[in-house]
Amino acid sequence: MEMKLEPITRQSNGLSYIYSPEGFWEEGESGKKFWPACDYPKTKKRFVEKDQTIFWVEQEGEGPPLVLVHGGPGVDHRYFHPCLFSLAEKRRLIYYDLRAHGMSPESSPARPHGVMQDADDLDTLRLALGLERIDLLGHSYGGLVILAYAQKRPRNAGSLILASVPLGETEEEIDRRIELAPITKKMQEAGSEDEYDKLYYEFYYHKPPPPDVVRYNKLSMESYNIEKNKALLKSYESDNISLDYKGIFTALAVPVLIIAGKHDLIVNIEAIREVIVCSDIVDFKVYEESGHDPFVDEHERFTSDVSEFLSRTDRDH
């Protein structure tokens, strides 16, 4: 249901918020600041509401819906821009910010956070948009959300695309691998913001990203400072969900495309192979020239593979 254009007020983690289509005000002990809404020119933007939960939604293109679930926690959807626009030639792309991220306020009353809660929120969004069955693309953490969604709502989940999703490892194993990576030490010892930024993009990308990608990536993180991120991440700590990935892939009745970058420090390719070894519905592609964001590093291949996969699964349905 589309909302009337009235200011939305919220209290969360000791901060006060006022949201409008132009952006949101954030006020706390350190003062008051305005964060503008996404300025990507190709999408139609609005708030939608269902069951006392409000989402910021952007859409482009026509055709069957493809819902894009961003990673995190601690970023919003904007880092997808402008890399996925070509998918809108045949699909209705639906971007949204997870609850309490970006332009999507915390619910009223506030609810817990975690993979299963975000999967429930995704179904609330589906109902708010009046959709029956949705294809889903999840990046990084967003891929865990869409897997949980397909497990909980099999009748409403269509084809699944998992991009750079850490499957088959614990959070501790992932953190340990990142901690031991040489670039992590370099980032910790960076002597300037410019040096850190350069290393940051080396960590996440296999090749230097173009300026528009850098801009939207920075915008997706701009309203998150260290203290705010700590509060947000703490709200996720109570979600100690351990998904049975092998069981999920064995039980899934929908087609799945998994894409992983060879140079992604967050993802273990062999762990993914082990998880999907018993599944005959998974198409697994390893991108030799990609890091954590293959839709940037190998943009043309990514959009081609996703388009072909969706066209094929559309025919099969």
Protein Blocks (a to p, Z undefined) as FASTA:
>chain_A
ZZddddddddeehiacdddfkbccdddfkoccdddddfbfkbccddddeehiacdddded
edjddddddedehiafklmpcklmmmmmmpccdddddehiajbccddddddedjklmmmm
mmmmmmmnopabdcdddehjlmmmmmmmmmmmmmlpccdddehiaehiafklmmmmmmmp
mklmmmmmpcbfklmmmmmmmmmpmbdcdfklmmmmmmmmmmpcfklmmmmmmmmmmmmc
ccdfklmmmmpccdcdddddfklmkbcfklmmmmmmmpckbccdddfkbcfblmlmmmml
mmmmmmmmmmmmmmmZZ
